[in-house]
Amino acid sequence: MSRLLPTFRVVALLEGLSYILLLFIATPIKYLGDDPQYVKMLGMPHGILFMAYVVIAVLISSDMKWSTRTLWIVLIASIIPFGTFYIDKKYLKKSHAK
């Protein structure tokens, strides 16, 4: 098991949460309420979390013995709403329990 796995799980949770807040709360407020402050407030942290998610996923993929296909699934999940939560349940939680 990778030493970065607990860190990756936290980053995945925060990245998924920031994406949902950005997509379903901040963006509608920006366009329906003509108030871009929430997008500005959430955009940078989400971007940093997204980059951290991708980098850590690539770093731990060999330790986790992920196939190339699994790594692509993990990476693509970061651009799908609620995708990182699925990845945590399907690929990370079982590995963390060992």
C-alpha positions as a Markdown table, in Angstrom:
| # | Residue | x | y | z |
|---|---|---|---|---|
| 1 | Met | 0.0 | 0.0 | 0.0 |
| 2 | Ser | 1.2 | 3.5 | -0.9 |
| 3 | Arg | 2.2 | 5.9 | 1.9 |
| 4 | Leu | 0.4 | 8.6 | -0.1 |
| 5 | Leu | -3.0 | 6.7 | 0.0 |
| 6 | Pro | -4.4 | 8.5 | 3.1 |
| 7 | Thr | -3.4 | 11.8 | 1.6 |
| 8 | Phe | -4.9 | 10.9 | -1.7 |
| 9 | Arg | -8.2 | 9.9 | -0.1 |
| 10 | Val | -8.4 | 13.3 | 1.6 |
| 11 | Val | -7.5 | 15.2 | -1.6 |
| 12 | Ala | -10.1 | 13.1 | -3.5 |
| 13 | Leu | -12.8 | 14.0 | -1.0 |
| 14 | Leu | -11.9 | 17.7 | -1.0 |
| 15 | Glu | -11.6 | 17.8 | -4.8 |
| 16 | Gly | -15.0 | 16.2 | -5.2 |
| 17 | Leu | -16.6 | 18.4 | -2.7 |
| 18 | Ser | -15.1 | 21.6 | -4.2 |
| 19 | Tyr | -16.2 | 20.5 | -7.7 |
| 20 | Ile | -19.8 | 19.9 | -6.5 |
| 21 | Leu | -19.9 | 23.3 | -4.8 |
| 22 | Leu | -18.4 | 25.0 | -7.8 |
| 23 | Leu | -20.7 | 23.3 | -10.3 |
| 24 | Phe | -24.0 | 23.2 | -8.4 |
| 25 | Ile | -23.8 | 26.3 | -6.2 |
| 26 | Ala | -21.2 | 28.8 | -7.3 |
| 27 | Thr | -21.9 | 28.6 | -11.1 |
| 28 | Pro | -25.7 | 29.0 | -10.8 |
| 29 | Ile | -25.2 | 31.9 | -8.5 |
| 30 | Lys | -22.8 | 33.5 | -11.0 |
| 31 | Tyr | -25.2 | 33.2 | -13.9 |
| 32 | Leu | -28.6 | 33.4 | -12.3 |
| 33 | Gly | -27.7 | 35.9 | -9.6 |
| 34 | Asp | -25.1 | 37.8 | -11.5 |
| 35 | Asp | -22.6 | 37.3 | -8.6 |
| 36 | Pro | -19.3 | 35.8 | -9.6 |
| 37 | Gln | -17.7 | 36.1 | -6.1 |
| 38 | Tyr | -18.3 | 32.4 | -5.2 |
| 39 | Val | -16.7 | 31.1 | -8.4 |
| 40 | Lys | -13.7 | 33.3 | -7.8 |
| 41 | Met | -13.6 | 32.1 | -4.2 |
| 42 | Leu | -13.8 | 28.3 | -5.0 |
| 43 | Gly | -12.1 | 28.3 | -8.4 |
| 44 | Met | -8.4 | 28.5 | -7.2 |
| 45 | Pro | -8.7 | 25.9 | -4.4 |
| 46 | His | -10.6 | 23.5 | -6.7 |
| 47 | Gly | -7.9 | 23.9 | -9.4 |
| 48 | Ile | -5.1 | 23.2 | -6.9 |
| 49 | Leu | -7.0 | 20.2 | -5.5 |
| 50 | Phe | -7.6 | 18.9 | -9.1 |
| 51 | Met | -3.9 | 19.2 | -9.9 |
| 52 | Ala | -2.9 | 17.5 | -6.6 |
| 53 | Tyr | -5.5 | 14.7 | -7.3 |
| 54 | Val | -4.0 | 14.0 | -10.8 |
| 55 | Val | -0.4 | 14.1 | -9.6 |
| 56 | Ile | -0.9 | 11.9 | -6.6 |
| 57 | Ala | -3.0 | 9.4 | -8.6 |
| 58 | Val | -0.1 | 9.0 | -11.1 |
| 59 | Leu | 2.4 | 8.7 | -8.2 |
| 60 | Ile | 0.5 | 6.0 | -6.4 |
| 61 | Ser | -0.7 | 4.0 | -9.4 |
| 62 | Ser | 2.3 | 1.7 | -9.5 |
| 63 | Asp | 2.3 | 1.1 | -5.7 |
| 64 | Met | -1.4 | 0.3 | -5.9 |
| 65 | Lys | -0.7 | -2.0 | -8.9 |
| 66 | Trp | -3.3 | -0.3 | -11.0 |
| 67 | Ser | -3.5 | -1.2 | -14.6 |
| 68 | Thr | -3.4 | 1.6 | -17.2 |
| 69 | Arg | -7.1 | 1.3 | -17.6 |
| 70 | Thr | -7.7 | 1.7 | -13.8 |
| 71 | Leu | -5.5 | 4.8 | -13.7 |
| 72 | Trp | -7.5 | 6.3 | -16.6 |
| 73 | Ile | -10.8 | 5.5 | -14.7 |
| 74 | Val | -9.4 | 7.2 | -11.6 |
| 75 | Leu | -8.3 | 10.3 | -13.6 |
| 76 | Ile | -11.5 | 10.6 | -15.6 |
| 77 | Ala | -13.5 | 10.4 | -12.4 |
| 78 | Ser | -12.1 | 13.7 | -11.4 |
| 79 | Ile | -14.0 | 15.5 | -14.1 |
| 80 | Ile | -17.3 | 13.7 | -13.4 |
| 81 | Pro | -19.5 | 15.1 | -10.6 |
| 82 | Phe | -19.4 | 12.7 | -7.6 |
| 83 | Gly | -16.7 | 10.7 | -9.5 |
| 84 | Thr | -14.1 | 11.0 | -6.8 |
| 85 | Phe | -16.5 | 9.6 | -4.2 |
| 86 | Tyr | -17.0 | 6.5 | -6.4 |
| 87 | Ile | -13.3 | 6.1 | -6.8 |
| 88 | Asp | -12.8 | 6.2 | -3.0 |
| 89 | Lys | -15.4 | 3.6 | -2.4 |
| 90 | Lys | -14.4 | 1.3 | -5.3 |
| 91 | Tyr | -10.6 | 1.5 | -5.4 |
| 92 | Leu | -9.3 | 3.3 | -2.3 |
| 93 | Lys | -11.3 | 2.2 | 0.7 |
| 94 | Lys | -10.6 | -1.5 | 0.3 |
| 95 | Ser | -6.9 | -0.8 | -0.1 |
| 96 | His | -6.8 | 1.5 | 3.0 |
| 97 | Ala | -8.4 | -1.2 | 5.2 |
| 98 | Lys | -5.5 | -3.7 | 4.6 |
